[in-house]
């Protein structure tokens, strides 16, 4: 596993497991409000299963490109700046788990 992401109701953060550096950090509401009809309360009150579903939808959009070709997926530019986007798009599998 090259990258590790921690998704909470407050932040989505990612680290490079090889060198330990943080490569991604964005407020969860910034990434997921497009998936909740702009309802931040759904994110604040989300249980682990719902956060996992939102994360899977977001990763699918990053992998297969966002619904609008004229705009970027939420967090796409931050992923690109962190050097992670190409890896996410080329990965064969992604694993999600809830603690």
Secondary structure, 3 states (H helix, E strand, C coil): CCEEEEECCCEEEEEECCCCCEEEEEEHHHHHHHHCCCCHHHHHCCCHHHHHHHHHHHHHHHHHCCCCCCCCCCCHHHHHHCCCHHHHHHCCCCCCCCC
